[in-house]
Amino acid sequence: MFRINENYLKLPGSYLFSTIGKKVGEYSSANPDKEIIRMGIGDVTLPLCPAVIERLHSAVDEMSRQETFMGYAPDLGYEFLRNAIVENDYKARGCDISADEIFVSDGAKSDSGNIVDIFAEDTKIAVTDPVYPVYVDSNAMSGRTGAYDEAAEKWSGVIYMPCTSENGFVPELPRETPDVIYLCFPNNPTGTTLTTEQLQVWVDYALKVGAVIIYDGAYEAYITSENVPHSIYQCQGAEACAIEIRSFSKNAGFTGTRLGFTVVPKALKCGGVSLHALWARRHGTKFNGAPYIIQAAGAAVYSPEGRKQTGEQIAYYMNNAKVIREGLIGAGYDVYGGVDAPYIWMKTPEGMKSWDFFDYLLEELNIVGTPGSGFGPSGEGYFRLTAFGSAENTVKAMERIKAGKA
Ligand SMILES: Cc1ncc(COP(=O)(O)O)c(C=O)c1O
């Protein structure tokens, strides 16, 4: 008789956003006249920019003609896209990354979930707390996280690195030595960043203890501060200890179109084995490439028009972030993030539990956000609002918060 992967049964219950969806659904069915403003899920709302749409159309036309039709994409992705990535995201920032170190994919979620495939079964992972849940859950699915403690909301085999207002949301080096360290900056959910010097500490540490850093830079495009690195490869020695994962979702609105990439430098080795070779093998075996039309559209993001238009979209969201930040500060809340990220992380008032504050916002102000505790135990007492809504709704939400009523 077949057996299932029992690690799946260890995963804790309902998913954060389905619980939120259920609560909001019940509230709006009971109160159909209320206008609910959604600032919960981190999905973009602006349509794809004209440069991307034009290239999508022309790439579709290419697929209709015998001479320009494209079948399976090359394993690593089309060279035109990998070259554009190298020029714009790496060379322009002084990083020594070459096109054959880039693996184009269908997004950062898949890559951050799949990367576990190339590490040993007894790999010890370290994550920041709160954290984007995919890193922990994907390791739990492959049996690397030990037992789940419901009360503590922690896995026995995971090293948690609390990021709270007390340490300025900067993780401290762990006492126990991890094999793989997940870092995401600008951070989801806290919206905070590390300076180049702070990230260099992690690179030096990983090199010293022989760990790998999985660096998730999905929100890189939102960085506005000078001393915040856009890539981990801006730190010295990072090519020998870091894998970087990037996405077209938040910089260019590809959440529904799907495109991302992972950088595995050839210098990154375990003993004599290159991680690049392992990931190439994994990618070539289990993934058959992002669609040509989507990769063509991705390259259009780097065209002069594409850069200008996506830049305007980011500026639109960041203006919302400013409105939220200033609105909340004006209303007396402790507020973090929102300067280099589309996420605003706030302390709940008077030590209120995250879910109680969720209920208060939904029922009294008709605003939906995300309870911080959903991202890990150190998120308790915090709350996340996103800047991805419309400018009108963002202003309206802040008016409600200031007035204390809907
Ligand atoms: C930190 C982080 N990484 C990755 C993703 C997923 O990116 P993608 O849409 O490319 O799968 C998200 C999406 O919210 C995210 O917050």
The ligand as a Gaussian input file, in Angstrom:
#p B3LYP/6-31G(d) Opt

LIG

0 1
 C        9.383000      37.652000       0.474000
 C        8.655000      37.139000      -0.690000
 N        9.272000      36.303000      -1.519000
 C        8.651000      35.799000      -2.590000
 C        7.333000      36.137000      -2.871000
 C        6.651000      35.532000      -4.056000
 O        7.086000      36.074000      -5.233000
 P        6.584000      35.514000      -6.621000
 O        5.292000      36.188000      -6.945000
 O        7.678000      35.840000      -7.573000
 O        6.401000      34.026000      -6.490000
 C        6.653000      37.007000      -2.043000
 C        5.255000      37.343000      -2.322000
 O        4.523000      37.939000      -1.616000
 C        7.326000      37.508000      -0.923000
 O        6.721000      38.336000      -0.078000

